[in-house]
Amino acid sequence: MDVFLPRQPDGTFTVPACANELQQSETLKAKSPQELDDEIQRLDKRRVRMVSVRRQQVLLLGQERLQECLEAHNIEVGSIGYAGGFTGSLGQGRGYELAVSDTLRALHQAAELKAKSLVILPGCRARLTYNHASNTILAGLERCLDDALRFRITMHVALNTVLGGGRDVFRPINKSPLEWISEMGSHRIRARMIVRGPESWESLPDCWRACLRSGGVLRLSRRCQELEGTRMVISRVVRALNQPVPVKDSGMMSLKQP
């Protein structure tokens, strides 16, 4: 499940007063058209209004069939994943130009699905120098930014590994990942973090709270949800967001792997 703060017309993000006000997007699990129909009906009965899907899943289910099913039940797409890999570290045999082209295609697909965001896996440093890797990722995002702005789709850059092994994420030097994202200077480039648990929920770690407050996404893994129940976890996230913010909490916190 992905959770994020509602965006206001003036571009600010509203901290929710209760769990019901925290925007949520459940991960779609269906692998066949029949599974899709059954799952969407269950989600509709639970009043789930947003789902996150993978690009391979869209191909498997059929984009037209997926759109029709979601629209019939008034369910939106929160995010579509994944694209990126600008440094060539993901082992897909793709260089920089192909990664950019693929990300542009993913943005078009996200626009067709009326998705709110596209998940970006920037790629790790690999064999590049630090500056070369950082500049390559920034250049790739900038090449795609015009389409993201035109389609009003946020590119959420993963700050901790999605695929495992760390080949999909970049580690900044002498700055936090959130600081690195903020320096890109666009409201259409935001952070994405994964909470895998177990964690102490007495307070939300500063980096997670800063991620949400700056328009980023927090993904709650299945294990994380199973520890205490999804509703309890979301309630504690909201409670932590409403605690007084430390002076240092300006979106520049260092990222600690959960």
C-alpha positions in Angstrom: 0.0 0.0 0.0 1.2 3.5 -0.8 0.2 6.5 1.4 0.7 10.2 0.6 -0.7 13.6 1.6 -3.4 15.3 -0.3 -2.1 18.1 -2.6 -3.9 21.4 -2.5 -4.5 23.8 -5.4 -1.7 26.1 -4.1 0.8 23.3 -4.2 1.0 22.6 -0.5 0.4 19.3 1.2 -2.1 18.9 3.9 -1.3 16.8 7.0 -4.4 14.7 7.8 -6.1 14.9 11.1 -7.2 11.2 10.9 -6.5 8.0 9.1 -9.4 8.5 6.7 -7.8 11.7 5.3 -4.5 10.1 4.4 -4.6 9.2 0.7 -4.0 5.5 0.1 -3.4 3.4 -3.0 -3.5 -0.4 -2.7 -1.2 -2.7 -4.8 -3.2 -4.5 -7.4 -2.3 -8.2 -7.3 -4.3 -9.7 -10.2 -2.4 -11.7 -12.9 -5.3 -12.6 -15.2 -8.5 -10.9 -16.4 -10.6 -13.1 -14.2 -8.5 -12.4 -11.1 -8.8 -8.7 -12.0 -12.6 -8.8 -12.1 -12.7 -10.6 -8.7 -10.2 -8.3 -7.1 -11.7 -5.1 -8.3 -15.1 -6.2 -7.0 -13.6 -6.9 -3.5 -11.8 -3.6 -3.5 -15.0 -1.8 -4.5 -16.9 -3.4 -1.6 -14.1 -2.2 0.8 -14.5 1.3 -0.8 -10.9 1.3 -2.0 -10.7 4.2 -4.6 -7.1 3.9 -5.8 -4.7 1.2 -6.9 -1.0 0.9 -7.9 0.0 -1.3 -10.8 3.1 -2.5 -12.5 3.8 -2.0 -16.2 4.2 -5.7 -16.8 0.9 -6.2 -15.1 -0.8 -3.8 -17.4 0.6 -5.7 -20.4 -0.6 -9.0 -18.9 -4.1 -7.9 -18.1 -4.5 -5.7 -21.2 -4.6 -1.9 -20.8 -8.1 -1.5 -22.3 -9.5 -4.2 -20.1 -7.9 -2.8 -17.0 -9.1 0.8 -17.7 -12.7 -0.4 -18.4 -12.7 -2.4 -15.1 -11.3 0.4 -13.0 -13.6 3.0 -14.5 -16.7 0.8 -14.0 -16.0 0.8 -10.3 -14.8 4.4 -10.1 -11.3 3.4 -9.0 -8.2 5.4 -10.0 -4.6 4.5 -10.6 -2.3 6.0 -7.9 1.0 4.9 -9.5 2.5 2.8 -12.3 5.9 1.3 -12.0 8.7 1.0 -13.0 10.9 3.0 -15.3 14.4 4.5 -15.2 17.7 2.8 -14.7 19.6 5.7 -16.3 23.0 4.5 -15.1 22.7 1.1 -16.8 23.0 -0.8 -13.5 19.7 -2.8 -13.7 21.1 -5.5 -16.0 18.6 -4.9 -18.8 21.1 -4.3 -21.5 19.8 -0.8 -21.9 22.0 2.3 -22.1 21.1 5.8 -21.2 19.2 6.8 -24.3 17.1 3.6 -24.2 16.3 4.2 -20.5 15.1 7.8 -21.3 13.0 6.5 -24.2 11.4 3.8 -22.0 10.7 6.4 -19.3 9.0 8.6 -21.8 6.8 5.7 -23.0 6.0 4.9 -19.3 4.8 8.5 -18.8 2.6 8.3 -21.8 1.1 5.0 -20.5 0.6 6.6 -17.1 -1.2 9.5 -18.7 -3.5 7.1 -20.6 -4.3 5.3 -17.4 -4.8 8.7 -15.7 -2.2 7.7 -13.1 -1.1 10.2 -10.5 2.6 9.1 -10.6 5.3 7.0 -12.2 7.8 5.2 -10.0 11.4 5.9 -11.1 14.3 3.5 -10.3 17.2 5.9 -10.9 20.0 3.2 -11.0 23.0 3.0 -8.7 26.4 4.4 -9.4 27.7 1.1 -10.9 31.0 1.6 -12.7 30.5 5.4 -13.2 32.2 8.0 -11.1 29.9 9.6 -8.4 29.5 12.9 -10.4 28.9 11.1 -13.6 26.2 8.9 -12.1 24.5 11.8 -10.4 24.6 14.0 -13.5 23.4 11.1 -15.7 20.3 10.5 -13.4 19.6 14.2 -13.3 19.9 14.6 -17.0 17.5 11.6 -17.5 14.9 13.1 -15.3 15.2 16.5 -16.9 14.7 14.9 -20.4 11.4 13.4 -19.1 10.3 16.4 -17.1 8.4 18.3 -19.8 6.1 15.3 -20.4 5.7 14.8 -16.6 4.6 18.5 -16.4 2.4 18.3 -19.4 0.6 15.2 -18.2 0.6 16.3 -14.6 2.3 13.1 -13.5 4.8 13.1 -10.6 8.0 11.1 -11.0 8.5 9.4 -7.6 12.2 8.5 -7.3 12.9 5.4 -5.2 15.3 6.2 -2.3 15.6 2.6 -1.0 15.7 -0.5 -3.0 12.6 -1.8 -4.8 14.2 -4.8 -6.6 16.7 -5.8 -3.9 20.5 -5.6 -3.9 20.6 -1.9 -4.2 21.3 -1.7 -8.0 18.1 0.4 -8.5 18.9 3.3 -6.1 21.5 6.0 -6.0 23.4 6.9 -2.8 24.3 10.6 -2.6 27.6 11.6 -1.0 27.7 14.4 1.7 24.0 14.9 1.5 20.8 13.0 2.3 18.7 11.4 -0.4 15.9 13.8 0.4 18.2 16.7 0.0 19.4 15.3 -3.4 15.8 15.1 -4.5 14.9 18.6 -3.3 17.9 20.1 -5.2 16.3 18.9 -8.5 13.9 21.8 -7.9 10.7 20.5 -9.5 7.3 19.7 -7.9 7.0 16.8 -10.3 10.1 15.0 -9.0 9.5 13.7 -5.5 10.8 10.9 -3.2 9.5 7.4 -2.6 10.4 5.3 0.4 9.5 1.7 1.5 8.7 0.8 5.1 9.5 -2.9 5.5 9.3 -3.1 9.4 9.4 -4.1 12.1 9.6 -0.5 13.5 8.8 1.3 16.7 5.7 3.3 15.8 5.9 5.6 18.8 7.3 8.2 16.4 7.7 8.3 12.6 11.4 8.5 11.7 12.3 12.0 10.6 13.2 11.0 7.0 9.8 9.3 6.5 7.9 12.2 7.9 10.0 14.7 5.7 9.3 12.5 2.7 5.6 12.7 3.2 5.5 16.4 4.1 7.4 17.2 0.9 5.0 15.4 -1.4 6.7 12.0 -1.4 5.2 8.6 -1.1 5.6 6.0 1.7 5.0 2.4 0.7 3.9 0.1 3.5 5.1 -3.4 2.6 2.9 -6.4 3.2 5.0 -7.5 6.1 4.8 -4.1 7.6 0.9 -4.2 7.4 0.7 -7.7 8.8 2.6 -6.8 11.9 -0.1 -4.8 13.5 -2.8 -4.4 10.9 -3.0 -1.9 8.1 -5.4 0.4 9.9 -3.3 0.6 13.0 -0.1 1.3 11.0 -1.9 4.1 9.1 -3.3 5.6 12.3 0.2 5.7 13.8 1.6 7.3 10.7 -1.0 10.1 10.9 -0.3 10.5 14.7 3.4 10.9 14.0 2.8 13.4 11.2 0.8 15.6 13.6 3.5 15.7 16.2 5.6 18.9 16.5 8.3 19.0 13.8 11.9 19.2 15.0 13.8 22.3 13.8 16.1 20.0 11.8 13.1 18.4 10.0 13.3 20.4 6.7 13.4 17.5 4.3 17.1 17.1 4.6 17.2 14.0 7.0 19.5 11.1 6.2 17.8 8.0 5.0 18.1 5.0 7.3 17.2 1.6 5.8 14.1 0.3 7.6 
